[in-house]
Amino acid sequence: MKKIIIYTCVLGVISFSSCVKDSINKPEVDIKINQTTFNVGDTAKFTISGIPYNLVFYSGEPGNDYNSRNIYTATGGATSMVFTTALASASGSSAATNLKILVSNDFSGNYNMTEILAANWTDVTNQATVPGSNQNITLDPYKVDGKSIYVAFRFQTVDETKSQRQITVSNFNIKTVFPGQTYTNASNVYFAGFASFDFAGDAANFWNIPVTSNTNNSFIHPLVPANSAKDDDWAITKGFNTNTIMPSTGIALKALSSNPVTDYSYVFTQAGTYKVVFVASNNNQNDSKEVIKEFSVTVN
């Protein structure tokens, strides 16, 4: 019986010791600012005492705002797409470019002929010059809250008695500009998720979209010879949520393995009133504790 009692006590001590080991203390840190009113270009100086495991700084400016660190959506952004088109010359070719640029906000996202043709596609070709470099088309009139927006490049034969010239689309991107932030919905053809669909015409004639490299930023529809079957080929992007934004991020001043920080300086470049926040934290795999220090700063 004595052995059992002693063994139980030992287990209790081990269990208690484990709990103590897993717990962590709240960081002890104090931060002071030299003043709270500045002119644009002045340097705010902070003195820091204490040694937290981690220390992160938020200036309160767009993109570095503590209150926006977990916000991933916003409204009111201005969305546009930019691209370049080129036409290869061909003897006896059709005078038309054969290209239509289309936008949809009700495409189901099911990439088959029935669903693609059932969607409402708005023709925005007249907003660009084809061929032309760095053409910019605003997508705001076609956006609907809660719905994705899709872009399509459609190649159609105009006069089958003549050859239809080769078309190259390149330098494609879509961006949405919000106050204080520009979000890149797609930086190139690869990330736009273009897919090719051949609805009519010879099987050899379709949008050739390389997908082997994330640096790919062009795709081609080849020349269609005269007297070929009429072509109808689509290149369609993935759906874009134009309300997506990047959450604000802080500036890491200290990590667990780095030296203590005793001071920090920051220059405000825009007038405004800012909520400056320092987040000090201690953490391990089982516990985390933090202390927040705030300052209201006015920049004239």
MOTACOR-V349667 format. One record per backbone hydrogen bond with DSSP energy under -1.0 kcal/mol. CO is the residue of the C=O (numbers start at 1). NH is the residue of the N-H. Records with the same first field share a line. If there is no record, write none. Layout:
CO = NH + NH
This chain:
1 = 5
2 = 6
3 = 7
4 = 8
5 = 9
6 = 10
7 = 11
8 = 12
9 = 13
10 = 14
11 = 15
12 = 16
13 = 17
14 = 18
15 = 19
16 = 20
17 = 21
18 = 22
19 = 23
30 = 49
32 = 47
36 = 298
38 = 300
39 = 42
44 = 266
45 = 34
46 = 264
47 = 32
49 = 30
54 = 281
55 = 253 + 254
56 = 279
57 = 251
58 = 277
61 = 64
63 = 249
64 = 60
65 = 68
66 = 69
68 = 71 + 248
72 = 245
78 = 177
79 = 139
80 = 175
81 = 137
82 = 173
83 = 135
84 = 170
85 = 132
86 = 168
90 = 93
98 = 156
100 = 154
101 = 124
102 = 152
103 = 122
104 = 150
110 = 112
112 = 116
113 = 117
114 = 118
122 = 103
124 = 127
125 = 128
132 = 85
135 = 83
137 = 81
139 = 142
140 = 143
144 = 147
149 = 240
150 = 104
151 = 237
152 = 102
153 = 235
154 = 100
155 = 233
159 = 162
160 = 227
163 = 94
164 = 224
166 = 88
167 = 221
168 = 86
169 = 219
170 = 84
173 = 82
174 = 185 + 186
175 = 80
176 = 183
177 = 78
178 = 181
181 = 178
183 = 176
186 = 174
188 = 192
189 = 194
190 = 193
192 = 238
195 = 236
197 = 234
200 = 232
202 = 205
208 = 220
213 = 216
216 = 190
217 = 171
219 = 169
220 = 208
221 = 167
224 = 164
225 = 228
231 = 157
232 = 199
233 = 155
234 = 197
235 = 153
236 = 195
240 = 149
241 = 244
243 = 74
251 = 57
254 = 55
255 = 258
262 = 48
264 = 46
266 = 44
268 = 41
272 = 299
274 = 297
276 = 295
277 = 58
278 = 293
279 = 56
280 = 291
281 = 54
282 = 289
287 = 284
289 = 282
291 = 280
293 = 278
295 = 276
297 = 274
298 = 38
299 = 272
